[in-house]
Amino acid sequence: MFYYGLVLYYGLGVARDAAAGLDWLARASARGDRDAAEFIALDQAGNAPPAERYFRR
């Protein structure tokens, strides 16, 4: 769920949909994914990390 949320949030290979990405990240967070919870907190603070933090090119 975490990576699916990131793919949607950043629009990697799909149309960018930040709201849907955050929804999937919230689902992952609710299931105990700490990375998802951290990402949501950073996004809410206006400091969403770049995609390169999670994906290599």
Short mmCIF file of the C-alpha atoms (twelve columns), coordinates in Angstrom:
data_MODEL
# 
_entry.id   MODEL 
# 
loop_
_atom_site.group_PDB 
_atom_site.id 
_atom_site.type_symbol 
_atom_site.label_atom_id 
_atom_site.label_alt_id 
_atom_site.label_comp_id 
_atom_site.label_asym_id 
_atom_site.label_seq_id 
_atom_site.Cartn_x 
_atom_site.Cartn_y 
_atom_site.Cartn_z 
_atom_site.pdbx_PDB_model_num 
ATOM 1  C CA . MET A 1  0.000  0.000  0.000   1 
ATOM 2  C CA . PHE A 2  2.830  2.375  0.836   1 
ATOM 3  C CA . TYR A 3  4.513  2.205  -2.553  1 
ATOM 4  C CA . TYR A 4  1.202  2.282  -4.417  1 
ATOM 5  C CA . GLY A 5  0.382  5.497  -2.560  1 
ATOM 6  C CA . LEU A 6  3.757  6.960  -3.508  1 
ATOM 7  C CA . VAL A 7  3.319  5.996  -7.159  1 
ATOM 8  C CA . LEU A 8  -0.011 7.819  -7.257  1 
ATOM 9  C CA . TYR A 9  1.262  10.790 -5.252  1 
ATOM 10 C CA . TYR A 10 4.255  11.368 -7.518  1 
ATOM 11 C CA . GLY A 11 2.622  10.183 -10.756 1 
ATOM 12 C CA . LEU A 12 5.234  7.558  -11.551 1 
ATOM 13 C CA . GLY A 13 3.933  5.657  -14.565 1 
ATOM 14 C CA . VAL A 14 0.370  6.770  -13.873 1 
ATOM 15 C CA . ALA A 15 -1.525 10.042 -13.865 1 
ATOM 16 C CA . ARG A 16 -0.511 12.079 -10.796 1 
ATOM 17 C CA . ASP A 17 -3.234 12.027 -8.141  1 
ATOM 18 C CA . ALA A 18 -1.881 13.317 -4.842  1 
ATOM 19 C CA . ALA A 19 -5.230 12.981 -3.051  1 
ATOM 20 C CA . ALA A 20 -5.583 9.307  -3.969  1 
ATOM 21 C CA . GLY A 21 -1.945 8.744  -3.077  1 
ATOM 22 C CA . LEU A 22 -2.458 10.240 0.360   1 
ATOM 23 C CA . ASP A 23 -5.567 8.091  0.797   1 
ATOM 24 C CA . TRP A 24 -3.527 4.933  0.148   1 
ATOM 25 C CA . LEU A 25 -0.767 6.185  2.418   1 
ATOM 26 C CA . ALA A 26 -3.355 6.763  5.161   1 
ATOM 27 C CA . ARG A 27 -4.581 3.182  4.726   1 
ATOM 28 C CA . ALA A 28 -1.015 1.916  5.050   1 
ATOM 29 C CA . SER A 29 -0.457 4.095  8.110   1 
ATOM 30 C CA . ALA A 30 -3.627 2.763  9.723   1 
ATOM 31 C CA . ARG A 31 -2.175 -0.739 9.318   1 
ATOM 32 C CA . GLY A 32 0.997  0.233  11.131  1 
ATOM 33 C CA . ASP A 33 3.287  1.363  8.301   1 
ATOM 34 C CA . ARG A 34 5.608  3.894  9.937   1 
ATOM 35 C CA . ASP A 35 7.028  5.117  6.634   1 
ATOM 36 C CA . ALA A 36 3.525  6.011  5.465   1 
ATOM 37 C CA . ALA A 37 2.792  7.852  8.710   1 
ATOM 38 C CA . GLU A 38 6.060  9.783  8.379   1 
ATOM 39 C CA . PHE A 39 5.319  10.704 4.760   1 
ATOM 40 C CA . ILE A 40 1.845  11.997 5.655   1 
ATOM 41 C CA . ALA A 41 3.277  14.106 8.485   1 
ATOM 42 C CA . LEU A 42 5.935  15.564 6.186   1 
ATOM 43 C CA . ASP A 43 3.370  16.288 3.472   1 
ATOM 44 C CA . GLN A 44 1.066  18.053 5.935   1 
ATOM 45 C CA . ALA A 45 3.998  20.203 7.044   1 
ATOM 46 C CA . GLY A 46 4.674  21.106 3.405   1 
ATOM 47 C CA . ASN A 47 7.910  19.117 3.292   1 
ATOM 48 C CA . ALA A 48 7.073  16.084 1.173   1 
ATOM 49 C CA . PRO A 49 10.402 14.468 0.268   1 
ATOM 50 C CA . PRO A 50 11.394 14.021 -3.377  1 
ATOM 51 C CA . ALA A 51 10.562 10.740 -5.082  1 
ATOM 52 C CA . GLU A 52 14.262 9.897  -5.226  1 
ATOM 53 C CA . ARG A 53 14.166 9.228  -1.493  1 
ATOM 54 C CA . TYR A 54 12.046 6.141  -2.173  1 
ATOM 55 C CA . PHE A 55 12.850 5.202  -5.768  1 
ATOM 56 C CA . ARG A 56 16.082 4.918  -7.727  1 
ATOM 57 C CA . ARG A 57 16.229 6.069  -11.302 1 
# 
